[in-house]
Amino acid sequence: MTRTVHRLFPGLVAALGAATMPPATAFAQGCAMCGTAFAPDDPVTRAFSWSVLFLIAMPYTVFGLAAGWLFLAHRRRGGRRRAEVIALPRTRAVPAPAAGPKET
């Protein structure tokens, strides 16, 4: 137990330190265009931000709709009756030898 704690301690300290640091404005820039091309109060900046949000949201929406459809289809199928299990005999009957003329 103590070996695990000693191994995880430096990572936990680093993660805690990174989480408590105040974010810098340079980290908030997604790309060079986002940080320098638009002025802070420009209406184009707001439109660009909304368009990026819509582009990011569309794959999640499509995936969520497909996953929801599969989930509902699975739940609806559970109420259907399943095929009846037929118990078959474990042994097979051995056929009798064919009766016919014997050669001597």
C-alpha positions in Angstrom: 0.0 0.0 0.0 2.8 2.5 0.9 4.6 1.8 -2.4 1.5 2.7 -4.4 1.0 5.9 -2.4 4.7 6.9 -2.9 4.4 6.2 -6.6 1.2 8.3 -7.0 2.1 11.2 -4.7 4.3 13.2 -7.2 1.6 12.9 -9.9 -1.1 14.0 -7.5 0.9 17.0 -6.4 1.5 18.0 -10.0 -2.2 17.6 -10.9 -3.3 19.6 -7.9 -0.8 22.3 -8.7 -1.9 22.5 -12.3 -5.6 22.7 -11.2 -5.0 25.5 -8.8 -3.0 27.7 -11.1 -4.8 30.7 -12.5 -5.3 30.2 -16.3 -3.3 32.4 -18.5 -4.8 34.2 -21.5 -2.3 32.5 -23.8 -3.6 29.1 -22.9 -7.1 30.2 -23.8 -6.3 30.9 -27.4 -7.3 27.9 -29.6 -5.1 29.0 -32.5 -3.2 32.0 -33.8 -6.2 33.2 -35.8 -8.5 33.1 -32.8 -6.1 35.1 -30.7 -5.1 37.8 -33.2 -7.5 38.1 -36.0 -10.6 39.2 -34.1 -11.1 42.2 -31.9 -12.7 41.5 -28.5 -16.0 43.5 -29.2 -16.3 42.5 -32.9 -19.6 40.9 -33.8 -17.7 38.6 -36.2 -15.9 37.1 -33.1 -19.2 36.1 -31.6 -20.4 34.6 -34.8 -17.2 32.7 -35.3 -17.5 31.3 -31.7 -21.1 30.2 -32.3 -20.1 28.5 -35.6 -17.3 26.6 -33.9 -19.7 25.4 -31.1 -22.2 24.2 -33.7 -19.4 22.3 -35.6 -18.3 20.7 -32.3 -21.9 19.9 -31.2 -23.0 18.1 -34.4 -21.0 14.9 -34.1 -22.1 14.5 -30.4 -25.8 15.1 -31.5 -25.6 12.4 -34.2 -23.9 10.0 -31.9 -26.4 10.7 -29.2 -29.4 10.1 -31.5 -27.9 6.8 -32.8 -27.2 5.6 -29.3 -30.6 6.6 -28.1 -32.3 4.8 -31.0 -30.3 1.6 -30.3 -31.1 1.8 -26.6 -34.8 2.2 -27.2 -34.8 -0.6 -29.8 -33.1 -2.8 -27.3 -35.6 -2.0 -24.6 -38.6 -2.6 -26.9 -37.3 -5.9 -28.0 -37.1 -7.2 -24.5 -40.9 -7.5 -24.2 -41.3 -9.9 -27.1 -41.7 -13.6 -26.6 -38.8 -15.7 -27.4 -38.8 -19.1 -29.1 -39.7 -22.1 -27.0 -36.8 -24.4 -26.1 -37.5 -27.9 -27.2 -35.9 -30.7 -25.2 -34.4 -33.3 -27.5 -33.5 -36.8 -26.4 -29.8 -37.2 -25.6 -29.4 -40.7 -27.2 -30.1 -41.6 -30.8 -31.7 -44.9 -31.7 -29.3 -47.2 -33.5 -30.8 -48.5 -36.8 -31.2 -52.2 -37.1 -29.1 -53.9 -39.8 -30.9 -54.2 -43.1 -32.5 -57.6 -43.7 -31.4 -59.2 -47.0 -30.0 -62.4 -48.6 -26.8 -63.5 -47.0 -23.9 -64.6 -49.3 -22.0 -67.7 -48.4 
